[in-house]
Amino acid sequence: MADNGPQDRPPFNDPKDPRWYSDPGRPPAGMPPYGASPAETSPYGTPPPGIPHGGYGMSEPKGLSIAALVCGVAAIFTGGFLVIPQILAVVFGHLALKREPSGKALALTGLIIGYVMVLLTVLVVVLFVALIGFAATTAP
């Protein structure tokens, strides 16, 4: 499209020029008619009842739930030798279940992993102590 100079361009500095305005009886292209609700003109129809127009809202925070899961995974990677990650996973998991209902799945996963790793750590310590005690009684 060739530019024929200033006569083809809208007069942005002169609001009295009629080319500056669109037709007041019709909305600009792509806009819904004046007075129509967005749900009436949406190609997707109206939103389901109970959901506000414009989206599904903001998600609730899940920081404690994520912390519980991360600590549980860290306990797995450390093999249970460090006791701090599994204890933190249990603590954060319980706190998240009380405070963050939207992060229940993450909190439960971290909580279960934390308890399993605590159980494995206690089991390894008990077996180690029993093995040392058995070796001390059988030594000549």
C-alpha positions as CSV (number, residue, x, y, z in Angstrom):
1,M,0.0,0.0,0.0
2,A,1.5,3.3,-1.1
3,D,1.7,6.2,1.3
4,N,0.4,9.3,-0.4
5,G,1.7,11.6,2.3
6,P,-0.1,13.5,5.0
7,Q,-3.5,13.4,3.2
8,D,-3.8,9.6,3.8
9,R,-2.6,9.6,7.4
10,P,-5.1,10.3,10.2
11,P,-4.7,13.8,11.7
12,F,-3.5,12.8,15.2
13,N,-2.8,16.4,16.1
14,D,-6.2,17.8,15.0
15,P,-9.2,16.3,17.0
16,K,-11.6,18.5,15.0
17,D,-10.9,16.7,11.8
18,P,-13.7,14.2,11.0
19,R,-11.2,11.5,10.0
20,W,-10.0,11.5,13.6
21,Y,-13.2,9.8,14.9
22,S,-14.9,6.6,13.9
23,D,-18.6,6.4,13.2
24,P,-20.3,7.2,16.6
25,G,-23.1,4.8,15.8
26,R,-20.9,1.8,15.3
27,P,-18.1,0.4,17.5
28,P,-14.6,0.0,16.1
29,A,-13.9,-3.2,14.2
30,G,-13.5,-6.3,16.5
31,M,-15.3,-4.7,19.4
32,P,-18.7,-5.9,20.7
33,P,-21.8,-3.7,20.1
34,Y,-22.3,-0.9,22.6
35,G,-24.2,-2.1,25.7
36,A,-23.7,-5.8,25.0
37,S,-22.2,-7.9,27.7
38,P,-18.9,-9.8,26.9
39,A,-20.6,-13.1,27.5
40,E,-23.2,-12.4,24.8
41,T,-20.6,-11.7,22.2
42,S,-18.1,-14.3,23.2
43,P,-17.5,-17.2,20.8
44,Y,-17.3,-19.5,23.8
45,G,-20.7,-18.7,25.3
46,T,-21.4,-17.7,28.9
47,P,-19.1,-18.9,31.7
48,P,-20.5,-21.7,34.0
49,P,-22.4,-20.5,37.1
50,G,-20.3,-19.6,40.1
51,I,-17.3,-18.7,38.0
52,P,-16.7,-14.9,37.6
53,H,-16.4,-13.6,34.1
54,G,-12.9,-13.0,33.0
55,G,-11.2,-16.1,34.1
56,Y,-10.9,-18.5,36.9
57,G,-9.4,-16.2,39.5
58,M,-6.1,-16.2,41.1
59,S,-4.8,-19.5,42.6
60,E,-4.2,-19.7,46.3
61,P,-0.6,-19.8,47.6
62,K,1.0,-23.2,48.0
63,G,4.4,-22.4,49.5
64,L,4.3,-24.7,52.4
65,S,3.0,-27.6,50.3
66,I,5.8,-27.1,47.8
67,A,8.3,-26.9,50.6
68,A,7.0,-30.2,52.1
69,L,7.4,-31.9,48.7
70,V,10.8,-30.5,48.1
71,C,12.1,-31.5,51.5
72,G,10.6,-35.0,51.0
73,V,12.4,-35.3,47.6
74,A,15.6,-34.0,49.2
75,A,15.3,-36.7,51.9
76,I,15.1,-39.3,49.2
77,F,18.2,-38.0,47.4
78,T,20.2,-37.9,50.6
79,G,19.2,-41.5,51.4
80,G,17.8,-40.6,54.8
81,F,21.3,-40.0,56.2
82,L,20.5,-36.4,56.8
83,V,17.7,-36.2,59.3
84,I,16.7,-32.5,58.7
85,P,15.0,-32.9,55.3
86,Q,12.6,-35.6,56.4
87,I,11.7,-33.8,59.6
88,L,11.1,-30.5,57.7
89,A,8.9,-32.4,55.2
90,V,6.7,-33.7,58.0
91,V,6.5,-30.3,59.7
92,F,5.8,-28.4,56.5
93,G,3.3,-31.1,55.4
94,H,1.3,-30.8,58.6
95,L,1.3,-27.0,58.4
96,A,0.3,-27.0,54.8
97,L,-2.7,-29.3,55.4
98,K,-4.0,-26.9,58.0
99,R,-3.3,-23.6,56.1
100,E,-3.4,-24.4,52.4
101,P,-6.4,-26.5,51.3
102,S,-5.5,-25.9,47.6
103,G,-2.1,-27.6,48.0
104,K,-3.4,-30.8,49.7
105,A,-2.0,-33.2,47.1
106,L,1.5,-31.7,47.3
107,A,1.4,-31.5,51.1
108,L,0.3,-35.2,51.4
109,T,3.0,-36.3,49.0
110,G,5.7,-34.5,51.0
111,L,4.2,-35.7,54.3
112,I,4.1,-39.4,53.2
113,I,7.7,-39.2,51.8
114,G,8.8,-37.5,55.0
115,Y,7.3,-40.2,57.3
116,V,8.6,-43.1,55.1
117,M,12.1,-41.6,55.2
118,V,11.9,-41.1,59.0
119,L,10.9,-44.7,59.4
120,L,13.7,-45.9,57.2
121,T,16.2,-43.8,59.1
122,V,15.1,-45.1,62.4
123,L,15.1,-48.7,61.0
124,V,18.7,-48.3,59.7
125,V,19.9,-46.8,63.1
126,V,18.2,-49.7,65.0
127,L,19.8,-52.3,62.8
128,F,23.2,-50.6,63.0
129,V,23.0,-50.5,66.8
130,A,21.9,-54.2,66.9
131,L,24.7,-55.2,64.6
132,I,27.3,-53.4,66.7
133,G,25.9,-54.9,69.9
134,F,25.9,-58.4,68.3
135,A,29.5,-57.9,67.1
136,A,30.6,-56.8,70.6
137,T,29.1,-59.8,72.3
138,T,30.7,-62.3,69.9
139,A,34.2,-60.8,69.9
140,P,36.8,-63.0,71.6
